[in-house]
Amino acid sequence: MPVLLCFEQDDSTKRDKLAAKLHLEVNNTLIAYKQLFVKFNVMKVFSSLLSNLLQLGKSGRTDDDDIMLERLLITIRNVLHVPSDSFEDEQFVNSLSSHDLLVLSIVEYGIADLLFYLSGSKDEEQHCLLSLEIILLIFRDFDSALLAVQNTSYGNDSKIDKRIARDQIEGRWYQTKKSSK
């Protein structure tokens, strides 16, 4: 659950210093978790687990396998929900944020391809909305006008798709930094 839902930003929270302190503490802890997900390549492990579960097929999976699949997707969603650290964005002028690095690892390890499969497969209807929510969170920081004009006919070569995704993230990051100056 996003921190914003737990600590609604209204006038009473601004007046209550304890609630504000707790909000910052929880938010900083979540940001640290997000950075650790990037540092320890957790998405590589998640990709392996997801692909193994999906290879079993709907009929070959047990109830425990379905629960595991859903929990992996929920964990990915929750990590993507964590906001980027504004201090991190200001501090490292020539680097990507932890959110950008997490998105890159999702693309690099094939989780994005698995999400596209889950969102379009008739056999995996129960995971469709969750996978679409994850895809939405991946693109949340992108400028919609920039995405709309991008050429989507890159071909089927996944190495090219990964390179293009990296270039788009770096380009978006650079444009954001340039416009904030």
KAGITA-V93628 format. One record per helix or strand of 3 or more residues. SS is the DSSP state (alpha for helix, beta for strand). FROM is the first residue (numbers start at 0). TO is the last residue. If there is no record, write none. Layout:
ss=SS from=FROM to=TO
ss=SS from=FROM to=TO
This chain:
ss=alpha from=2 to=5
ss=alpha from=10 to=14
ss=alpha from=16 to=38
ss=alpha from=41 to=54
ss=alpha from=56 to=59
ss=alpha from=62 to=80
ss=alpha from=85 to=90
ss=alpha from=97 to=107
ss=alpha from=110 to=119
ss=alpha from=124 to=137
ss=alpha from=143 to=148
ss=alpha from=157 to=179
